[in-house]
Every structure is written in structure tokens, then in C-alpha cells.
Amino acid sequence: MKKVIALVSLSAAIAVSSNASAVTVTLACGAVGQELELCKAGAARWAKKTGNEVKIFESPNLTNDRLGLYKQQLAAKSSDIDVYQLDVVWPGELGQHFVDLKGKVPAAEVNAHFKGIIDANTVNGKLVAMPWFTDAGLLYYRTDLLQKYGFKSPPKTWTEMALMAKKIQTGEQKTNKAFAGFVWQGKNYEGLTCNAMEWLVSFGGGTIVDATGKVTINNAQAAKALDTAASWIKSISPAGVTTYAEEEARGIFQSGNAAFMRNWPYAWALGQSSDSKVKGKIGVAPLPSGGSRNAATLGGWQLGVSQYSKNQAAAIDLVRYLAGPAEQKIRAIEGAYNPTIQSLYKDKDVLAKNPFFGSLYSVFTSAVARPSGPTKTKYNQVSQAFSSAVSDVLNGKMKGQAAVAKLAGDLNRIKGRGW
């Protein structure tokens, strides 16, 4: 794994030299899609405004790799990184390493964000991070191909989606053998946990572990959900889908080689870029129902200040700036990153670039949280056990019922005397 630290010149030398108290803050940025580019640009604006300097720490793409690296840094009480980009499921596990922002960020700023996301960032009464952007799984589809094959609207159920994907795939493969009906994130990592949570909830199969901490995965609907997903492979999804993360799925869809894709909102802006083969031909809809409801997994990233930072005041100021309305608006317009500030969902400039932010608003506000709250510091073990069990079903090693029964036993062992 490469650890890349790139120094980005973010302020004129004259401004820095004239500011005797100027400091250097190191910010960890993700690099999926346009994340790195937008992170650098936002940091540059803050540096110009304050006369400080920012070093960008380029984090690994895969969430699991990023978490492993961050845990090493934090366990060593390293001051190398001042501001960390945190997944919405990490506060419970990593919160003890971060500065309590309550009182350091004005209440009015905190209250502008969705309450549920502030709650997710609050651990034992301590606000360990500020929301930066939120996420929820979405169904992307080719508007031109739905029309071509006689479908008037996107699918409402997974059964409908599979039938539509099969019909379109069969027709398109006559001239394009590489064409797939449906691409998604099937690699064994946190992204598979997100996809499979959507299947579970949409079929009425629960959330792996419920809000009280009870392991609920061993049920017929959960098994049915996993078996349904396994049936897509080599039918409407390529065999290789079990190796795909977000960018692999997006690459196939954006090159014109898939009818449907499950991905996060960031894929919208890239799909509309000048080099996209499907520009102007993309629709976005809620993910289909398995019979119970539509379900999208809550994702998103936050910014937290390390307790080991030697420049905490400047780091807090950077977090407030990046998480503020002006930066969130820029990121929404340029990269389709969903704001966590409620008022931006009524902003005409944001809606002009991302019309689905308005039409799918309820998808983002009712997204389903992964069970990181009830499982606390053991969430990562729970997620890894879950994604591995799902992976076994997708790869034909187990059937759904056997997988959920075994998984329930594994999760109860991880739980032990309690979470």
C-alpha cells in the first residue's frame, strides 16, 4: 500500500512569510472519483484565506485499507495527520482519538446539519467529527436503453430489475459481447456490506444486528436476499462482479457497457462529464424493493481533528471551513457530493446540477445505518464477518440459509458477553 503525502502549495509565499503564526496542517483525503481533486481545491481556498499551509495525505481507495492505516497512526499517537476523513461507521471505534468539537464549533453551525448524521458523530456525548458529505446507495440506469426496449420507467422491484436487465443485455450483446445488465460492488470489503445491507432490508431481512444489539441475521428473508443476489452472477452481472469496488462498476457503466448500476451519488457528476460515453443518457432512481421496502445504505464521510495534532486550533478552523455551506455547495455542484446541510437541498444552483437531490431527497433522509452504533468498537469485525459470508454465497460456496445460520453463530462469538 502506498502512503503518498503530497505537499500542495496552497498559498502565496508572500502571504505565508508575512504571517508569523502560519502553521502547516496535514489533511487526509480520499481518492475515489473526484474526491482528491476537490479536497485539494477546498484546502487551497482555506489556505489562501488564512495564510496557513496544508499538506494532503492521500488515503487508500478501499475503506478497509484506509481504516487499517488510520488505526496504526492513531494507536502510535502520531501527530503526522491533523485532520482525518472518517467513514460514518467509524466514530464508535475511533472516537477516543479525536478532539471533542462540542463548544469548539458554534451550535448554530452544528445544528445546520442533518440531526441523524450529527448523532452518528456523537460518541458518549462527545462530537468527534463534523459531517462533510453524506451518501446513500442509488440505482443508475440508461434512459436510452429503457426506451429502446420498451420500458416506460425504472424498475420498482429487484425482480423487475433482473427481467429488464436480462432483456436489455440479450439485445445489446448481439453487437457488444462485453455488455452487462447490472454492475455493483461485489468485492469482499465494506462496499459489499453496504450493498448487501440494502438487499437485506429491502427483503425484510433486518439489519444484521438490531438496535438493541441482538444478532438478527439468521432469518429466511435474509437468506432469500443473498440467494437472489447470487442468482444475478453470470446471468445479468459478469462473473467478475465479485471483484468490483465502486470505481470498477462505474468504469463499466460509464463506458456504455451496462444497463443498470448500483453506486453512490458521486458517480452522477462523472457520468455527465465530457469524456463519458453515457453523458445525457443516465437516470437515477431509488434502489428496488425486495417486497418489503426500498432501502439505501447510509454512507458518507466526516472530518475529525486528531487529539495528537500539534495544531489543533488551525485544524478545527479547517474542519469548520470544509464542512461549511460554501464548500459543501461547491462540492455538490462540481462532484455531486451530497451535502449534510439541509438548506442546500433547496439551493437552485445545486438542484440545477443534481436534479435527483430534490426528487430523491427522501432516499437520503431515510437511508439505513449499518449497525455500528449497537456493535460499537466491534463493528469492523461484524462487517468483515458479514461481507465474508455474503461473498461465500455470491461465489457459490454456500447457500443463503446455511450462510446466515453460520454467520449468526460467528457474530454471537464476536459479541461474547456484550458489544
C-alpha positions as CSV (number, residue, x, y, z in Angstrom):
1,M,0.0,0.0,0.0
2,K,1.5,3.3,-1.0
3,K,1.3,6.1,1.6
4,V,1.5,9.2,-0.5
5,I,2.0,12.5,1.1
6,A,1.8,15.3,-1.4
7,L,2.5,18.8,-0.4
8,V,0.1,21.1,-2.2
9,S,1.2,24.8,-2.4
10,L,-1.9,26.4,-1.2
11,S,-0.9,29.9,-0.5
12,A,1.3,32.5,-2.0
13,A,4.8,32.5,-0.4
14,I,4.4,36.2,0.4
15,A,1.2,35.6,2.3
16,V,2.9,32.8,4.4
17,S,6.0,34.8,5.1
18,S,4.0,37.8,6.2
19,N,2.1,35.7,8.7
20,A,4.4,34.8,11.5
21,S,1.9,32.5,13.1
22,A,1.2,30.5,10.0
23,V,1.1,26.7,10.5
24,T,1.1,23.6,8.4
25,V,-2.0,21.3,8.8
26,T,-2.0,17.8,7.3
27,L,-5.3,16.7,5.9
28,A,-6.1,13.1,5.0
29,C,-8.2,13.0,1.8
30,G,-9.9,10.1,0.0
31,A,-9.2,9.5,-3.7
32,V,-12.3,7.8,-5.1
33,G,-13.7,9.6,-8.2
34,Q,-13.1,13.4,-7.8
35,E,-12.5,13.3,-4.1
36,L,-8.8,14.1,-4.1
37,E,-9.1,16.9,-6.6
38,L,-12.0,18.6,-4.7
39,C,-10.4,18.0,-1.3
40,K,-7.2,19.7,-2.5
41,A,-9.1,22.6,-4.0
42,G,-11.1,23.2,-0.8
43,A,-8.0,23.1,1.3
44,A,-6.3,25.6,-1.1
45,R,-9.2,28.0,-0.6
46,W,-8.8,27.8,3.2
47,A,-5.0,28.2,3.0
48,K,-5.4,31.3,0.8
49,K,-7.9,32.8,3.3
50,T,-5.9,32.1,6.4
51,G,-2.2,32.2,5.2
52,N,-1.6,28.7,6.5
53,E,-0.4,25.8,4.6
54,V,-2.0,22.3,4.0
55,K,-0.3,19.0,3.3
56,I,-2.5,16.5,1.7
57,F,-2.2,12.9,2.8
58,E,-3.6,10.7,0.1
59,S,-5.5,7.8,1.7
60,P,-6.0,4.3,0.1
61,N,-9.2,3.9,-2.0
62,L,-10.6,0.9,-0.2
63,T,-12.3,1.8,3.0
64,N,-10.9,-1.2,4.9
65,D,-7.3,-0.3,3.9
66,R,-7.9,3.3,5.0
67,L,-9.2,2.2,8.4
68,G,-6.2,-0.1,8.9
69,L,-3.8,2.7,8.1
70,Y,-5.6,5.2,10.3
71,K,-5.7,2.8,13.3
72,Q,-1.9,2.3,13.0
73,Q,-1.4,6.1,13.0
74,L,-3.7,6.7,15.9
75,A,-2.5,3.8,18.0
76,A,1.0,5.3,17.7
77,K,-0.4,8.7,18.8
78,S,1.2,10.1,15.7
79,S,0.9,13.8,15.0
80,D,1.6,13.3,11.3
81,I,-2.1,13.8,10.3
82,D,-4.1,16.6,11.9
83,V,-7.5,16.1,10.2
84,Y,-8.8,12.7,9.3
85,Q,-11.6,11.9,6.8
86,L,-13.8,9.4,8.7
87,D,-16.4,7.0,7.4
88,V,-19.8,7.4,9.1
89,V,-19.4,4.0,10.8
90,W,-16.0,4.8,12.4
91,P,-16.8,7.3,15.2
92,G,-17.7,4.5,17.7
93,E,-14.4,2.7,17.0
94,L,-12.0,5.6,16.7
95,G,-13.8,8.4,18.7
96,Q,-11.4,8.3,21.6
97,H,-8.6,9.6,19.4
98,F,-10.5,12.8,18.3
99,V,-11.0,16.2,19.8
100,D,-14.5,16.9,21.2
101,L,-15.8,19.6,18.8
102,K,-18.7,20.5,21.0
103,G,-18.3,24.0,22.2
104,K,-15.4,24.5,19.7
105,V,-17.8,24.6,16.7
106,P,-20.7,27.0,17.3
107,A,-24.0,25.3,18.0
108,A,-25.6,27.1,15.0
109,E,-23.1,25.5,12.7
110,V,-23.7,22.1,14.2
111,N,-27.5,22.4,14.0
112,A,-27.4,23.3,10.3
113,H,-26.5,19.6,9.5
114,F,-28.9,16.6,9.5
115,K,-29.5,15.6,13.1
116,G,-29.1,11.9,12.3
117,I,-25.6,12.5,11.0
118,I,-24.6,14.7,14.0
119,D,-25.9,11.8,16.2
120,A,-23.7,9.3,14.3
121,N,-20.7,11.5,15.0
122,T,-21.5,11.9,18.7
123,V,-20.0,9.2,21.0
124,N,-20.7,9.3,24.7
125,G,-21.8,12.9,24.4
126,K,-18.6,13.9,22.5
127,L,-18.8,15.4,19.0
128,V,-15.8,13.6,17.4
129,A,-16.3,14.8,13.8
130,M,-18.2,17.2,11.6
131,P,-20.2,15.9,8.6
132,W,-18.6,16.6,5.3
133,F,-20.9,14.8,2.8
134,T,-23.5,12.1,3.0
135,D,-24.2,9.2,0.8
136,A,-26.9,6.6,0.1
137,G,-26.9,3.8,-2.5
138,L,-28.7,4.6,-5.7
139,L,-29.8,2.8,-8.9
140,Y,-28.3,4.3,-12.1
141,Y,-29.9,3.3,-15.4
142,R,-29.6,4.0,-19.1
143,T,-32.6,6.1,-20.1
144,D,-32.0,5.5,-23.8
145,L,-31.9,1.7,-23.4
146,L,-35.0,1.5,-21.3
147,Q,-36.8,3.4,-24.0
148,K,-35.3,1.3,-26.8
149,Y,-36.5,-1.9,-25.2
150,G,-40.0,-0.6,-24.3
151,F,-39.7,0.1,-20.6
152,K,-41.5,3.3,-19.5
153,S,-39.9,3.7,-16.1
154,P,-37.1,2.3,-13.9
155,P,-37.7,-1.0,-12.0
156,K,-39.6,-0.9,-8.7
157,T,-38.6,-4.3,-7.5
158,W,-35.4,-6.5,-7.8
159,T,-37.4,-9.0,-9.8
160,E,-38.4,-6.3,-12.4
161,M,-34.8,-5.1,-12.5
162,A,-33.5,-8.6,-13.3
163,L,-36.0,-9.1,-16.1
164,M,-35.3,-5.7,-17.6
165,A,-31.5,-6.1,-17.3
166,K,-31.8,-9.6,-18.9
167,K,-33.8,-8.3,-21.9
168,I,-31.5,-5.3,-22.5
169,Q,-28.3,-7.4,-22.0
170,T,-29.5,-10.0,-24.5
171,G,-30.3,-7.4,-27.1
172,E,-27.1,-5.4,-26.6
173,Q,-24.8,-8.4,-26.6
174,K,-25.7,-9.1,-30.2
175,T,-23.3,-6.2,-31.1
176,N,-21.4,-5.8,-27.9
177,K,-20.3,-9.0,-26.1
178,A,-18.9,-7.0,-23.1
179,F,-22.3,-5.6,-22.3
180,A,-23.7,-6.4,-18.8
181,G,-27.2,-6.0,-17.4
182,F,-26.3,-4.9,-13.9
183,V,-23.0,-3.9,-12.2
184,W,-22.4,-3.3,-8.5
185,Q,-19.8,-3.7,-5.7
186,G,-19.3,-7.4,-5.1
187,K,-15.7,-7.4,-3.8
188,N,-15.3,-8.6,-0.2
189,Y,-14.9,-5.3,1.6
190,E,-17.0,-2.6,3.3
191,G,-18.7,-1.8,0.0
192,L,-20.2,-5.3,-0.1
193,T,-21.5,-4.8,3.4
194,C,-23.3,-1.7,2.1
195,N,-24.8,-3.4,-1.0
196,A,-25.9,-6.5,1.0
197,M,-27.5,-4.4,3.7
198,E,-29.7,-2.9,1.0
199,W,-30.7,-6.3,-0.2
200,L,-31.4,-7.5,3.4
201,V,-33.6,-4.5,4.4
202,S,-35.4,-4.4,1.1
203,F,-36.4,-8.1,1.6
204,G,-37.4,-7.5,5.2
205,G,-34.4,-9.4,6.5
206,G,-33.3,-6.9,9.2
207,T,-30.0,-5.1,9.7
208,I,-27.7,-7.9,10.8
209,V,-27.7,-6.7,14.4
210,D,-30.7,-4.8,15.7
211,A,-30.8,-1.5,17.6
212,T,-30.7,-3.4,21.0
213,G,-27.6,-5.4,20.0
214,K,-29.4,-8.6,19.2
215,V,-28.0,-10.7,16.3
216,T,-30.9,-11.0,13.8
217,I,-29.2,-12.2,10.6
218,N,-30.5,-15.8,10.8
219,N,-33.9,-15.5,9.1
220,A,-35.5,-16.7,5.9
221,Q,-35.8,-13.2,4.3
222,A,-32.1,-12.5,4.8
223,A,-31.2,-15.9,3.2
224,K,-33.6,-15.2,0.3
225,A,-32.0,-11.7,-0.3
226,L,-28.5,-13.3,-0.5
227,D,-29.6,-16.1,-2.8
228,T,-31.3,-13.5,-5.1
229,A,-28.1,-11.5,-5.4
230,A,-26.1,-14.7,-6.1
231,S,-28.6,-15.6,-8.9
232,W,-27.6,-12.4,-10.8
233,I,-24.0,-13.5,-11.2
234,K,-23.3,-14.9,-14.7
235,S,-26.9,-14.1,-15.5
236,I,-27.2,-10.3,-15.6
237,S,-23.9,-9.5,-13.8
238,P,-20.5,-10.6,-15.0
239,A,-18.6,-13.3,-13.1
240,G,-16.0,-10.6,-12.3
241,V,-18.5,-8.5,-10.3
242,T,-17.3,-10.3,-7.2
243,T,-14.0,-8.3,-7.6
244,Y,-15.6,-4.9,-8.2
245,A,-15.4,-1.9,-5.9
246,E,-17.1,1.5,-6.8
247,E,-14.7,2.5,-9.5
248,E,-14.7,-0.8,-11.4
249,A,-18.5,-0.7,-11.6
250,R,-18.5,3.0,-12.6
251,G,-15.9,2.3,-15.3
252,I,-18.1,-0.3,-16.9
253,F,-21.3,1.7,-16.7
254,Q,-19.7,5.0,-17.8
255,S,-18.1,3.3,-20.9
256,G,-21.5,2.3,-22.1
257,N,-21.3,-1.4,-21.1
258,A,-24.1,-1.8,-18.6
259,A,-27.8,-1.1,-18.3
260,F,-28.0,-0.7,-14.5
261,M,-25.5,0.2,-11.8
262,R,-25.7,0.4,-8.0
263,N,-23.4,3.2,-6.8
264,W,-23.1,6.3,-4.6
265,P,-24.1,9.9,-5.8
266,Y,-20.6,10.8,-6.8
267,A,-20.9,8.7,-10.0
268,W,-23.5,11.2,-11.3
269,A,-21.1,14.1,-12.0
270,L,-18.5,11.8,-13.6
271,G,-21.2,10.2,-15.7
272,Q,-22.1,13.6,-17.1
273,S,-18.5,14.6,-17.9
274,S,-17.4,15.4,-21.4
275,D,-15.5,12.1,-21.8
276,S,-18.4,9.9,-20.6
277,K,-19.9,7.6,-23.2
278,V,-23.3,7.9,-21.4
279,K,-23.5,11.6,-20.9
280,G,-27.1,12.7,-21.1
281,K,-28.4,9.1,-21.0
282,I,-28.3,8.5,-17.3
283,G,-31.3,8.2,-15.0
284,V,-31.2,7.8,-11.2
285,A,-33.8,6.1,-9.1
286,P,-34.2,4.6,-5.6
287,L,-32.8,1.0,-5.3
288,P,-35.5,-1.6,-6.0
289,S,-37.6,-3.2,-3.3
290,G,-37.4,-6.9,-2.4
291,G,-41.0,-6.9,-1.4
292,S,-40.6,-5.1,1.9
293,R,-39.4,-1.6,1.0
294,N,-36.8,0.4,-0.9
295,A,-33.6,0.6,1.1
296,A,-30.4,2.6,0.7
297,T,-27.4,2.2,3.0
298,L,-26.3,5.4,4.7
299,G,-22.8,6.3,3.8
300,G,-20.8,9.5,4.0
301,W,-17.7,11.0,5.4
302,Q,-16.8,13.3,8.2
303,L,-13.8,15.4,9.3
304,G,-12.3,14.9,12.7
305,V,-9.3,16.5,14.5
306,S,-6.7,14.2,16.0
307,Q,-6.1,14.6,19.7
308,Y,-2.4,14.2,18.8
309,S,-2.4,17.1,16.4
310,K,0.1,19.9,17.3
311,N,-2.0,22.5,15.5
312,Q,-5.5,21.8,16.9
313,A,-6.9,25.3,16.6
314,A,-5.9,25.6,12.9
315,A,-7.1,22.1,12.3
316,I,-10.5,22.9,13.9
317,D,-10.7,26.0,11.7
318,L,-10.0,23.9,8.6
319,V,-12.7,21.4,9.5
320,R,-15.3,24.2,10.1
321,Y,-14.4,25.7,6.7
322,L,-14.6,22.5,4.7
323,A,-17.8,21.3,6.4
324,G,-19.4,24.8,6.0
325,P,-22.1,25.7,3.5
326,A,-19.9,27.4,0.9
327,E,-17.6,24.4,0.5
328,Q,-20.4,21.9,0.6
329,K,-22.2,23.8,-2.2
330,I,-19.0,23.8,-4.4
331,R,-18.6,20.0,-3.8
332,A,-22.3,19.3,-4.6
333,I,-22.1,21.3,-7.9
334,E,-18.7,20.1,-9.1
335,G,-18.8,16.5,-7.8
336,A,-22.4,15.6,-6.9
337,Y,-21.3,15.0,-3.3
338,N,-24.5,15.1,-1.1
339,P,-24.5,18.0,1.4
340,T,-25.1,17.3,5.0
341,I,-26.6,20.8,5.4
342,Q,-30.3,20.7,4.9
343,S,-30.7,24.1,3.3
344,L,-28.5,23.2,0.4
345,Y,-31.2,20.7,-0.8
346,K,-33.3,23.8,-1.7
347,D,-30.4,25.7,-3.4
348,K,-31.3,26.3,-7.0
349,D,-27.7,26.0,-8.2
350,V,-27.2,22.7,-6.5
351,L,-30.5,21.3,-7.9
352,A,-29.7,22.5,-11.4
353,K,-26.6,20.3,-11.5
354,N,-28.1,17.4,-9.5
355,P,-31.9,17.3,-10.0
356,F,-32.2,13.9,-8.2
357,F,-31.1,15.6,-5.0
358,G,-34.6,17.0,-4.8
359,S,-36.6,14.2,-6.3
360,L,-34.8,11.5,-4.2
361,Y,-34.5,13.6,-1.1
362,S,-36.3,11.0,1.0
363,V,-33.8,8.3,-0.1
364,F,-31.0,10.4,1.6
365,T,-33.0,11.3,4.7
366,S,-34.3,7.7,5.3
367,A,-31.1,5.8,4.5
368,V,-30.4,2.8,6.7
369,A,-27.5,2.9,9.1
370,R,-25.1,0.0,9.3
371,P,-25.1,-1.5,12.9
372,S,-22.0,0.5,14.0
373,G,-24.0,2.1,16.9
374,P,-25.1,-1.1,18.7
375,T,-21.8,-3.0,17.9
376,K,-19.6,-0.1,19.0
377,T,-15.8,-1.0,18.7
378,K,-16.6,-4.4,17.3
379,Y,-18.3,-3.1,14.2
380,N,-15.4,-3.7,11.9
381,Q,-15.3,-7.4,13.0
382,V,-19.0,-7.6,12.4
383,S,-18.8,-6.1,9.0
384,Q,-15.9,-8.3,7.9
385,A,-17.7,-11.4,9.1
386,F,-20.9,-10.3,7.2
387,S,-19.2,-9.4,3.9
388,S,-17.2,-12.7,4.0
389,A,-20.4,-14.7,4.5
390,V,-22.1,-12.7,1.7
391,S,-19.0,-13.3,-0.5
392,D,-19.3,-17.1,0.1
393,V,-22.9,-17.0,-1.2
394,L,-22.0,-14.9,-4.2
395,N,-19.2,-17.2,-5.1
396,G,-21.3,-20.4,-4.8
397,K,-19.5,-21.7,-1.7
398,M,-22.7,-21.7,0.4
399,K,-26.5,-21.2,0.1
400,G,-28.1,-18.3,1.8
401,Q,-29.7,-20.2,4.7
402,A,-26.5,-22.0,5.6
403,A,-24.6,-18.8,5.4
404,V,-26.9,-16.8,7.7
405,A,-27.0,-19.6,10.2
406,K,-23.2,-19.9,10.4
407,L,-22.9,-16.1,10.5
408,A,-25.3,-15.8,13.4
409,G,-23.0,-18.1,15.4
410,D,-19.9,-16.2,14.4
411,L,-21.4,-12.9,15.3
412,N,-22.6,-14.1,18.7
413,R,-19.0,-15.3,19.4
414,I,-17.7,-11.8,18.4
415,K,-20.3,-10.3,20.7
416,G,-19.3,-12.5,23.6
417,R,-20.7,-11.0,26.8
418,G,-21.7,-7.9,25.1
419,W,-20.8,-5.3,22.5
